[in-house]
């Protein structure tokens, strides 16, 4: 038996000796008091586990005083001279009584049982405290629910768990559940009532920040009308999982996706790539990072990388893609650049964004402005293949070629592309105009109100003498990079004007839109060339429309505003292209004197499923109407998209639902068929 302390107050010598002998045989250390006052003094000084008292008139008072002074659970054993005295002792709070005279064997048995009960009580109390503490630490709360009464039973600690008054019924519980999870919790409670088997559900409580809770419950076996369960606070586990997910899939320094996350996303994206909707995989290298770290400290280099990463990620998101950090100074991005004649412009936009100065904090605590230098290499998908690893190798090769030759970027659609084919393609471009290898296709535009063809967009193509007809992704970026786009652009304007004049002479007037690139906007002779073409071909200027993208206007607003005004002074309308993918579309629609707005295809593709995009389109149309501007939607592929756009007030549409890019003769054939149907 574990050694304990017993206090004995027994005036009778014979009974006292018997008590002391039995207690010592049981392993008790004993204290003997001669008077009630002495017993109280011993009690306060030593705090015994067992108190043995002889009954008498003063017993109730003494028991009350001792119980008031106790610090833990104590057994009070009373020797009563009569049965009435035994009853009074029990009523006064005695744990056990025995009638005198004492029999040593019976006394030993009773004291052993009393000691065992005391230990059991202490162990139970400790276990109860342990369970309560464990439940509190683990965030577990037990509960009962009687569905027939719709009443919850909560333990005492429920107020702490619920951080206030616990819900009394099902409606009150559901009111505490997050809106998006409420239906699942309600369904789980219904299943508990109807199916009579264990159920569980995880949900969020409507708190700030929200708590994640798992509910597990089942009907009670002994009482069918009672459901027993637990609520487990799993918020810390979910936060840990979120942190682990972030560390697993996102770069710790920059916060953008890491290599593993990017490769998974890229494989899913690449499956959507088609020749009509190409994608571009880019590899970016930040020059001089080691020198920056040496000169200004690692903190400055880290800040530079974080800024560039965020700029790249935002650009990629605007173009429906994803960006990632692959190495210390290497980034990659995969984007969808849908417009057939605008492949170079987003790259120019990205480079302009990345090359903006970055303010960093040096080791010495001073602010320093850095001017990043970035080179890009890219591979077009699916023209250059669809294997991610092979495309990455190709993009890296193009990036190295650009760096070695002092160029800002190289893009390719050739899976076997290397330096020689790229240089050969560039050399061939210089001869393409002279050899009359370029030609123009026209993608028709239809007015939704009259359902008539009213215009077309001119799209440049190249019939290479060896490779055949090349799509724009294979040569327009190179035209832009080499500056040949200025000469090619003038050829397109002259060719379109000649075609418009021929159609007009045939009694088939149409409006044709021509895209202007960033390099063309910088061409001081552009407006004079347009005026000369209009005069030579005796063409009404309103038949010739020019499209300028929002990003181009943002890059050099003063130059763009002056160019727009000069073109409009000739009588040619100007449209804002790719509206909605830039920074401040509504603002620029107000600032620049555009005649038409072309909605980017990203709005059109989400229009049917996304109410937000419908609301945006409706707002754009309302503002355009107020400013007397036409609204044209590009990338329309289905009749349902066209119906939505018509209902929202869009004026014209363009895309494969209307017609794919086609030669002039095919477009005129479509126009004549339409006229025959309406006559």
Secondary structure by P-SEA (a helix, b strand, c coil): ccbbbbbbbcccaaaaaaaaaaaaaaccbbbbbccaaaaaaaaaaccccbbbbbbccaaaaaaaaaaaacccbbbbbbbcccaaaaaaaaaacccccccccccaaaaaaaaaaaaaaaaaaaaaaaaaaaaaaaaaaaccccccccccccbbbbcccccccccccccccaaaaaaaccccaaaaaaaaaaaaaccccbbbbbbbcccccbbbbbbbccccccccccccbbbbbaaaaaaaaaaaaaaaccccccccccaaaaaaaaaaaaaaccccbbbbbbbbbbcaaaaaaaaccaaaaaaaaaaaaaaaaaaaaaacbbbbbccccbbbbbbbbcccccaaaaaaaaaaaaacbbbbbccccbbbbbbbbbbbbbbccccccccaaaaaaaaaaaaaaaaaacccccccccccccaaaaaaaaaaaaacccccccbbbbbbbbccccccccbbbbbbbbbccccccccccccaaaaaaacaaaaaaaaaaaaaaaaaaaaaaacbbbbbbbbbccccccccaaaaaaaaaaaaaccccccbbbbbcaaaaaacaaaaaaaaaaaaaacbbbbbccccccccaaaaaaaccccbbbccccccccccccaaaaaaaaaaaaaaaaabbbbbbcccccaaaaaaaaaacccccccccccccccaaaaaaaaaaaaaaac
